Amino acid sequence: MNYIKSIIIIFICCLTVGLDNIVYGANLNDTNVAINGKIVDARNNKGIGSVDITLMGSNIGTISNSDGCFSLTCPVVSVGKVSFSIKGYSTVTVPLDSLRKGGNIIRLDRQAVELSEVVVYGEDPVKIVEEAIKKIPANYSLSNDLLSVFYRETIKKGRRFVGVSEAAIDVYKTPYNKREITGDRVQIERGRRLVSQKSNDTIAVKIVGGPNLAVCVDFVKNADVLFSENELSDYEFKMKNPELIDDRLQYVIDFRPKVQREYAQFRGSLYIDRELLAFTRAEFEIDPSDKAKMTAAVLHKKPRGLRFNPQKIDFVVSYKQVNGKTYLNYIQNVMRFKCDMKRRLFSSAYTAYTEMVVVNREEGTETRITRKDAFQPRQIFYDLVDQYWDEDYWSDYNIIEPTESLEHAVEKLKKNGKTISMQ
């Protein structure tokens, strides 16, 4: 069963004025210290977004925002080093005790990969993907793990923010020895929302999304996301130039469907660790060639007379290697679409941007998320979080720092009023 074919019955998010979402961090107390700074390109001093930041020797981490800014909360007694890594740059490690509470500037150098053509193009991409699938039980966790995840979703109408929601969630993962998500569950710990009150910002449609992304888009564990071994023949694979992630050489393999199905399909790139044959990253999109299939894949419900026109739907899923095992680390989803009512001359363009990062991980946990407490497929995330916003809301949590533009948007939305309603 293909992921696109089944995604709607798995998780649904309500979009009204925007979509719903949440944010998380490691819930820490007053024995912790927050280290703040900015990560920049060493050549041009431009901020680098989505940099993976990890307190080495622990499961604590976060990522930088699109401006390159970050905040990492660590126990005061922590020792060791902090690692800064991202695809295309050399990994930098800095002693924790050398970092100040604020004003740290971390410079990353671009990293070139020099490899002979024979090595780059002499391997069979289909065989590499097959072997990576077979080695999933060896490369990924075989225990029950509880992930602490920070999740944020923002909605733009044109260039203007009209909705921000975020939450702390727990994600329960069963072992990776089977590529299925039965038993994996998500639980909302706390969250908040802030949405425009302007009536012309509001559209009442239900589209895929929400906190269950952490379960459903984990393509290593969920064979329905991209392809199983039996579906590889439906795709065309092409070897690309290798890249480095965390200073480890990666196969880069493009894929696109060569057999048309009745449902929408994906195309994109896979990153596979050359030594371990472990999937470390995937960048993919819903094939936009058939808008009808694309719409069916993401639209669950809309008002009569409203036209929903998806433009682009992208995903990034990345994993991180720790002590010989590979764990889910980061998910990003960008959905661009237009909506208008029949007989209207102009349509409105919306962008829903979702990020979630694993900020802590408890391996071999005995703590389970019960069905009663789990986020349900038919629940609307927006209805489950508070309408509350202040600077200290996340205090000791590890979060994704808001960008400058998002901070300005929040101030504007707060000025529009404190009561938010859904239609």
Steps between C-alpha positions, in 0.01 A plus 500: 500500500646834401527781756328753275212258455446465875619829646159662540366231730818515708523864598292811438562861589244778484590817314298805587685822462791270491591154618552377851820394663720478806856517638714309746822488691666304771310595812777629723506668839688788664818291519543560128661771293403624153780563252408736217675603182504503123647263242642663188678411179871565553534659155214748499372512861148414390289307747460126439163346577414143604843433654488199730625595847574222749652478847736211429470204733133578563169485317444875532489710185318750281543675163566857389221710352506638144709798618761267652409588859481230766438440868615181670399429859736267690534388860741726688712198595545394136850457363625407158451658160223642285485384139377717211436313177311536173521355152766672288704644789779365719378402845621727782530388862543755778571433871185574697686698763637736233152613391342806654133529590450740210673649198679187380595501131567160344661505155467203269717436194357361181621150429595371158488131413772381267441152365592327179231449237545124522401502867220754455321339208622140512240377750148373435253740670218242513729250673610763752139585589412130527792437736416808709145369547630155598739654756232706678481255796879523543525878468199625696366462851366162607361633829190693597603867500326815624589812302452855627416713198463873439246572226408829334270586215453841343252616239555782256244665277718643227798640690309571820485265799142422597552207737761358736454192716751286684525229763704257702417142407613153597544240227505132590693283252496122490805310365608545138532130425171526310415781257162574653364764736249290693549594864675833430312786664513874562392685813469877541665629817423871465446742216373841397358675196469852368294566187376805313145613574444656160210324332659517156802308634283205593439192288331194643672204339649183641833389358760247603749603764530525876711332768460149355755599235758366747351154450370499145789669316770287664568327168754257647240354736189559289531312171188678373678837481734446207540139390545149626739249345216372283431849360854590392426389144239778479775763525796620301817553705801708400833543680601862568820656635574392859468739795612512859271503803665512843831451316378163373484423129151450362366341187252742342236325290223676311173314452185563299203279407512320166168320547186708541262402779148609587639709789760778516864393526824651627822605331818621668840402641622245752818532708655171610807467721767337284654294780192391696249505212260685731246753374600837645279741308228528238387808309186435298183654362163382376526474122318814377433368149145394588322767707191283552707228669696760691180653636357161594818422694481801734145640502255337738210744512409845370191723484275474200604745231860534617771406250817350649805508272824348641818648354786319674526253788853425626641286780841467667560213743839456664656252741799524732758235586578454868725222633459283194121537472296739287203692642229730363617858547314759292195541273405795283189539285417793271160513334412777255148529366240745370139530603209699360125488481329446169418818306779690679754663273809447718625213716697518827840331532580320825817335632492254790847441644556225756816409692559245771826410669580228751649675802535204734470124485443231762619166367353170618217677678233321697276805464232450238244737355156344546233511233295724729778760530622479141422760236225343290494498117169688488586755767571861405820624656373856518225396741748346744739790568467819701455852372791627704812690406775657708879519487553251783262232375778254408749619769719191558398309187727444201322653204558627149570869542244719318635704210491878506210509254303254712557709811362804317203297378419385854500859624261602224267209565499574872400861430202379298341359813529224756199291404539275199208315348474224245235484234 
